[in-house]
């Protein structure tokens, strides 16, 4: 069941370089999920523990809970199943703020958070909460000192993502967590992009709430989890009422096959993540060397404080949408997947100080477990061919004939 994986994506072309949007499902995960779906013995409702079918399904759910918890150095009972990081973020932010409203109504976050954090915060502002949005430096770093200075006597919650989904920049959540713990302030971390790629120890980091998803870690779409600190316990107001599953925090019948898939995906990440990261870092540097050789390009985000697989590049004297269209044999992104239909330039890159034109001329390349050197070389060839061609066509380009 957990033998070595083979790539689930085709050889080049086209080349898949959009792992930050979603990872391919690891074949070992898919095999386990198929077994759950096709086996009559596993067809039971995990909440129906009065018979063997339900108990077998429950056993898979609890095994997965332990697998996810192990990656975080957390207690299994701290894992609450959700439909993904978006729901986890909503449950964490709305649930924690509403539960603690009598203690205070001030929240601290950052302008570069995912929409799944920013939009719930906007909802809370409409409910009478006050939110301080911190602006990162040009490298995309939110300095811990910025967080400390923003704290107030009525601050009840700080929310800061671990790894930015567009730039791959890693935030110092340990320093922020320690400060929040000292002041009795709840600390939420969106770890959708960091789980399985960066070492996480929720106890050492002082995290109270952490949002997770399976589909960024070679698991299935549609399932995620919220880490909820149990010692000392903290309270949440649930978003969904119903059957009382997950300790009353997330009602609804549990999807055994998806949860089992997430559990195995996290176990594989714990076992293979270090090797994956080292190999992917080499591929990323190979890609960057090939792209930077063109000239007139710039790396967006801190050059070192970043996860292995993400490379966000601004191309001078070119329009990003035209470049993305011309690179149709490459699966790359002009920003977050959730904002891909928007005509607005990336708000994350603008928060780093890029102009609208610079943000629009940026592309995100992201690599992962199944990326190959052949794909990287193919991508380099495409970019080295298309960028000079498009620059010559640009009206303001000095290279235009």
C-alpha positions as CSV (number, residue, x, y, z in Angstrom):
1,X,0.0,0.0,0.0
2,X,2.9,2.4,0.7
3,X,5.5,1.3,-1.8
4,X,7.4,3.8,-3.8
5,X,5.3,6.2,-5.8
6,X,5.3,6.6,-9.5
7,X,4.4,9.9,-11.1
8,X,0.6,10.4,-11.7
9,X,1.3,13.3,-14.2
10,X,2.3,12.9,-17.8
11,X,5.8,13.5,-19.2
12,X,6.5,16.8,-20.9
13,X,4.9,18.5,-22.7
14,X,2.8,19.8,-21.1
15,X,4.6,20.3,-17.8
16,X,2.8,20.7,-14.5
17,X,4.5,23.5,-12.5
18,X,1.5,24.5,-10.3
19,X,2.0,22.4,-7.2
20,X,1.2,25.4,-5.0
21,X,-2.3,25.5,-6.4
22,X,-2.8,21.8,-5.9
23,X,-0.6,18.7,-5.8
24,X,-1.3,15.5,-7.8
25,X,-2.7,12.8,-5.6
26,X,0.1,10.3,-4.7
27,X,-0.8,6.9,-6.3
28,X,-0.4,5.3,-2.9
29,X,-3.0,7.6,-1.4
30,X,-5.3,7.0,-4.4
31,X,-5.0,3.2,-3.9
32,X,-6.0,3.4,-0.3
33,X,-9.0,5.7,-1.1
34,X,-10.1,3.2,-3.8
35,X,-10.0,0.4,-1.3
36,X,-12.2,2.4,1.1
37,X,-14.7,3.1,-1.7
38,X,-14.8,-0.4,-3.1
39,X,-14.6,-2.6,0.0
40,X,-18.0,-3.7,1.3
41,X,-16.3,-4.1,4.7
42,X,-15.6,-0.4,4.9
43,X,-19.0,0.9,3.7
44,X,-20.2,1.8,7.2
45,X,-20.8,5.3,8.7
46,X,-17.9,6.0,11.0
47,X,-20.5,7.3,13.6
48,X,-22.4,3.9,13.5
49,X,-20.1,2.2,16.0
50,X,-22.8,-0.3,17.1
51,X,-21.8,-2.7,14.3
52,X,-18.6,-4.0,12.7
53,X,-19.0,-2.0,9.5
54,X,-19.1,1.3,11.3
55,X,-16.4,0.3,13.7
56,X,-14.0,-0.6,10.8
57,X,-14.7,2.8,9.2
58,X,-14.2,4.5,12.5
59,X,-10.9,2.7,12.9
60,X,-9.7,4.2,9.6
61,X,-10.8,7.7,10.7
62,X,-9.0,7.5,14.0
63,X,-5.8,6.1,12.4
64,X,-5.8,9.1,10.0
65,X,-6.3,11.4,13.0
66,X,-3.1,10.0,14.5
67,X,-1.2,10.3,11.2
68,X,-2.1,14.0,10.8
69,X,-1.4,14.7,14.5
70,X,2.0,13.0,14.3
71,X,3.2,15.4,11.6
72,X,2.4,18.4,13.9
73,X,3.6,16.8,17.2
74,X,0.0,17.1,18.4
75,X,-2.4,15.0,20.3
76,X,-4.8,13.0,18.0
77,X,-7.8,14.4,19.9
78,X,-6.7,17.9,18.8
79,X,-7.5,17.2,15.1
80,X,-11.0,18.2,13.8
81,X,-11.9,17.1,10.3
82,X,-13.1,19.7,7.8
83,X,-13.6,20.0,4.1
84,X,-10.3,21.8,3.6
85,X,-8.2,24.8,4.8
86,X,-10.9,27.3,3.8
87,X,-13.4,25.8,6.2
88,X,-10.7,25.3,8.8
89,X,-9.8,29.0,8.6
90,X,-13.4,30.1,8.8
91,X,-14.0,27.8,11.8
92,X,-10.9,29.0,13.5
93,X,-11.4,32.7,13.0
94,X,-15.1,33.1,13.2
95,X,-15.4,30.4,15.9
96,X,-12.7,31.8,18.1
97,X,-13.6,35.4,17.7
98,X,-17.2,34.9,18.5
99,X,-16.5,32.6,21.4
100,X,-14.1,35.1,23.0
101,X,-16.0,38.3,22.0
102,X,-16.6,39.2,25.7
103,X,-12.9,39.2,26.3
104,X,-12.0,41.6,23.5
105,X,-12.8,42.4,19.8
106,X,-9.3,43.1,18.4
107,X,-7.5,40.9,15.9
108,X,-4.1,41.1,14.3
109,X,-3.3,39.7,10.9
110,X,-1.4,40.6,7.7
111,X,-2.3,42.0,4.3
112,X,-0.7,39.1,2.5
113,X,-3.0,36.4,4.0
114,X,-5.0,34.1,1.8
115,X,-8.5,35.2,0.9
116,X,-9.8,32.3,3.1
117,X,-8.5,34.4,6.1
118,X,-9.1,37.9,4.8
119,X,-12.7,37.3,3.9
120,X,-13.7,35.9,7.3
121,X,-11.9,38.8,8.9
122,X,-14.0,41.2,6.8
123,X,-17.1,39.3,8.1
124,X,-15.9,39.9,11.7
125,X,-15.3,43.6,11.0
126,X,-19.0,43.8,9.9
127,X,-19.9,42.2,13.2
128,X,-18.1,44.9,15.2
129,X,-14.6,43.5,15.5
130,X,-11.5,45.6,14.8
131,X,-8.7,44.1,12.7
132,X,-5.1,45.4,12.3
133,X,-3.6,44.4,9.0
134,X,0.2,44.3,9.0
135,X,2.2,45.1,5.9
136,X,5.3,42.9,5.2
137,X,8.6,44.2,4.1
138,X,9.7,44.0,0.4
139,X,10.9,40.4,1.0
140,X,7.4,39.4,2.2
141,X,8.4,39.1,5.8
142,X,6.1,40.2,8.6
143,X,8.6,41.0,11.4
144,X,7.6,39.6,14.9
145,X,8.1,43.1,16.2
146,X,5.3,44.4,14.0
147,X,3.0,41.9,15.6
148,X,4.1,42.8,19.1
149,X,3.6,46.6,18.5
150,X,0.1,45.9,17.2
151,X,-1.1,44.0,20.2
152,X,-3.6,45.8,22.5
153,X,-5.3,45.0,25.8
154,X,-8.4,43.9,23.9
155,X,-6.5,41.7,21.4
156,X,-8.0,38.2,21.5
157,X,-6.6,36.6,18.3
158,X,-3.6,36.8,16.0
159,X,-3.7,35.0,12.6
160,X,-0.6,34.7,10.5
161,X,0.1,32.2,7.7
162,X,3.2,30.0,8.0
163,X,4.1,30.0,4.3
164,X,2.7,32.4,1.7
165,X,0.9,30.7,-1.1
166,X,2.2,33.1,-3.8
167,X,5.8,33.7,-2.8
168,X,6.6,30.7,-0.7
169,X,8.0,33.0,2.0
170,X,8.2,31.4,5.5
171,X,7.1,33.5,8.5
172,X,8.6,33.3,12.0
173,X,5.6,31.9,13.7
174,X,7.6,30.6,16.6
175,X,8.4,34.1,17.8
176,X,4.9,35.3,17.4
177,X,3.5,32.2,19.1
178,X,5.7,32.7,22.1
179,X,4.6,36.3,22.5
180,X,0.9,35.3,22.2
181,X,1.3,32.6,24.7
182,X,2.9,35.0,27.3
183,X,-0.1,37.4,26.8
184,X,-2.8,34.8,26.8
185,X,-3.7,35.7,23.2
186,X,-5.0,32.9,20.8
187,X,-2.7,32.3,17.9
188,X,-4.0,30.9,14.6
189,X,-1.8,29.7,11.7
190,X,-2.8,28.9,8.2
191,X,-0.5,26.0,7.4
192,X,-2.0,24.9,4.1
193,X,1.3,25.5,2.2
194,X,3.7,24.5,5.0
195,X,2.5,21.1,6.3
196,X,4.7,18.4,5.0
197,X,7.3,20.9,3.7
198,X,8.4,22.7,6.8
199,X,9.0,21.1,10.3
200,X,6.0,21.9,12.5
201,X,5.7,21.4,16.2
202,X,2.6,23.0,17.5
203,X,3.7,22.7,21.1
204,X,7.0,24.4,20.6
205,X,5.5,27.1,18.3
206,X,2.8,28.1,20.7
207,X,0.0,27.6,18.2
208,X,-3.6,27.4,19.4
209,X,-5.3,26.8,16.0
210,X,-3.8,25.5,12.8
211,X,-5.5,25.1,9.4
212,X,-4.5,22.1,7.2
213,X,-5.6,20.7,3.9
214,X,-4.9,17.4,2.1
215,X,-4.6,18.6,-1.5
216,X,-1.4,20.5,-1.0
217,X,0.3,17.4,0.4
218,X,-0.5,14.9,-2.4
219,X,-3.8,14.0,-0.8
220,X,-7.4,14.4,-2.1
221,X,-9.3,17.6,-2.6
222,X,-12.3,18.3,-0.3
223,X,-10.8,17.3,3.0
224,X,-8.8,19.1,5.6
225,X,-8.4,19.5,9.3
226,X,-8.2,22.1,12.1
227,X,-5.7,21.6,14.9
228,X,-7.4,22.8,18.1
229,X,-5.3,23.0,21.2
230,X,-6.7,20.9,24.0
231,X,-4.3,21.6,26.9
232,X,-5.2,24.1,28.1
233,X,-8.5,23.9,26.3
234,X,-9.9,26.7,24.1
235,X,-13.4,27.2,22.9
236,X,-14.9,27.7,19.5
237,X,-18.4,28.5,18.3
238,X,-19.2,26.0,15.6
239,X,-20.3,27.1,12.1
240,X,-22.3,23.9,11.3
241,X,-25.0,22.5,13.5
242,X,-26.3,19.0,13.1
243,X,-25.4,15.6,14.3
244,X,-22.7,16.7,16.7
245,X,-19.7,14.9,15.0
246,X,-16.2,16.0,15.8
247,X,-17.1,16.9,19.4
248,X,-19.9,19.2,18.2
249,X,-17.5,21.4,16.3
250,X,-18.2,20.1,12.8
251,X,-21.4,18.2,12.2
252,X,-21.8,16.0,9.2
253,X,-21.1,12.4,8.2
254,X,-17.4,11.9,7.9
255,X,-16.0,11.0,4.5
256,X,-14.0,7.9,5.4
257,X,-12.1,7.6,2.1
258,X,-11.0,11.2,2.0
259,X,-10.0,11.2,5.6
260,X,-8.0,8.0,5.2
261,X,-6.3,9.5,2.1
262,X,-5.4,12.6,4.0
263,X,-3.9,10.5,6.8
264,X,-1.7,8.5,4.5
265,X,-0.6,11.7,2.7
266,X,0.5,13.2,5.9
267,X,2.3,10.0,7.0
268,X,4.1,9.9,3.7
269,X,5.1,13.6,4.1
270,X,6.5,12.9,7.5
271,X,8.5,10.0,6.1
272,X,9.6,11.5,2.8
273,X,9.4,15.2,3.2
274,X,13.0,15.9,3.9
275,X,14.2,14.0,0.8
276,X,11.4,15.6,-1.3
277,X,12.5,19.1,-0.1
278,X,16.2,18.5,-0.9
279,X,15.4,17.2,-4.4
280,X,12.9,19.9,-5.2
281,X,15.2,22.7,-4.0
282,X,17.8,21.5,-6.5
283,X,15.1,21.6,-9.3
284,X,14.0,25.1,-8.2
285,X,17.5,26.4,-8.3
286,X,18.0,24.9,-11.8
287,X,14.8,26.6,-12.9
288,X,15.9,29.9,-11.5
289,X,19.3,29.8,-13.1
290,X,17.7,29.1,-16.4
291,X,15.1,31.9,-16.1
292,X,17.5,34.5,-14.6
293,X,19.9,34.0,-17.5
294,X,17.4,35.8,-19.7
295,X,18.1,39.1,-17.8
296,X,15.5,41.6,-16.7
297,X,13.9,39.3,-14.2
298,X,13.5,39.5,-10.4
299,X,12.7,37.0,-7.7
300,X,9.7,38.1,-5.6
301,X,10.0,37.3,-1.9
302,X,12.9,36.5,0.3
303,X,15.6,34.6,-1.5
304,X,16.3,32.2,1.3
305,X,13.4,32.1,3.8
306,X,11.1,30.2,1.4
307,X,9.9,26.6,0.9
308,X,11.6,24.5,-1.7
309,X,9.0,24.4,-4.4
310,X,7.9,28.0,-5.0
311,X,9.5,30.4,-7.4
312,X,7.7,33.7,-8.1
313,X,9.3,35.8,-10.8
314,X,8.7,39.3,-12.1
315,X,9.6,39.7,-15.8
316,X,10.5,43.2,-16.9
317,X,9.1,44.8,-20.1
318,X,6.5,42.2,-20.5
319,X,2.8,41.6,-19.6
320,X,2.3,38.6,-17.4
321,X,-1.0,37.5,-19.0
322,X,0.5,37.4,-22.4
323,X,3.5,35.4,-21.1
324,X,1.2,32.9,-19.4
325,X,-0.8,32.5,-22.6
326,X,2.4,32.0,-24.6
327,X,3.5,29.4,-22.1
328,X,0.4,27.3,-22.6
329,X,2.5,24.1,-22.5
330,X,3.4,25.0,-18.9
331,X,0.9,24.8,-16.0
332,X,2.0,28.0,-14.1
333,X,0.0,30.7,-12.2
334,X,-0.2,34.4,-12.3
335,X,-1.3,34.4,-8.6
336,X,-3.3,32.4,-6.1
337,X,-5.5,29.8,-7.7
338,X,-8.6,31.2,-5.9
339,X,-8.0,34.6,-7.6
340,X,-7.1,33.4,-11.1
341,X,-10.2,34.7,-12.7
342,X,-9.7,38.2,-11.3
343,X,-8.3,40.9,-13.6
344,X,-6.7,42.7,-10.6
345,X,-3.0,42.3,-10.0
346,X,-1.9,40.2,-7.1
347,X,-2.7,42.0,-3.8
348,X,0.1,39.9,-2.2
349,X,2.8,41.3,-4.6
350,X,1.4,44.8,-4.3
351,X,1.7,44.5,-0.5
352,X,5.4,43.8,-1.1
353,X,5.7,47.1,-2.9
354,X,5.5,46.0,-6.5
355,X,3.6,48.3,-8.9
356,X,0.5,47.1,-10.7
357,X,2.5,46.5,-13.8
358,X,5.2,44.6,-11.9
359,X,2.7,42.4,-10.2
360,X,0.9,41.7,-13.5
361,X,4.2,40.7,-15.1
362,X,4.9,38.1,-12.4
363,X,4.4,34.3,-12.6
364,X,4.5,31.6,-10.0
365,X,6.3,28.4,-10.8
366,X,5.8,25.7,-8.2
367,X,7.4,22.2,-8.1
368,X,6.9,19.1,-6.1
369,X,7.3,15.4,-5.5
370,X,6.7,14.3,-9.1
371,X,8.6,17.2,-10.8
372,X,11.5,16.1,-13.0
373,X,14.6,17.7,-14.4
374,X,13.1,17.1,-17.9
375,X,10.1,19.3,-17.0
376,X,12.4,22.0,-15.6
377,X,14.5,22.0,-18.7
378,X,11.4,22.1,-20.9
379,X,10.1,25.1,-18.9
380,X,13.5,26.9,-19.2
381,X,13.4,26.4,-23.0
382,X,9.9,27.8,-23.2
383,X,10.6,30.8,-21.1
384,X,13.9,31.6,-22.8
385,X,12.1,31.4,-26.2
386,X,9.0,33.4,-25.3
387,X,10.2,36.2,-23.1
388,X,12.6,37.7,-25.7
389,X,9.9,37.3,-28.4
390,X,7.2,39.1,-26.3
391,X,9.6,41.8,-25.4
392,X,10.3,42.6,-29.0
393,X,6.5,42.8,-29.6
394,X,6.0,45.2,-26.6
395,X,5.4,48.8,-27.8
396,X,7.8,50.2,-25.2
397,X,10.5,47.6,-25.7
398,X,13.8,49.0,-27.0
399,X,14.4,45.6,-28.6
400,X,11.4,46.0,-30.9
401,X,12.4,46.3,-34.6
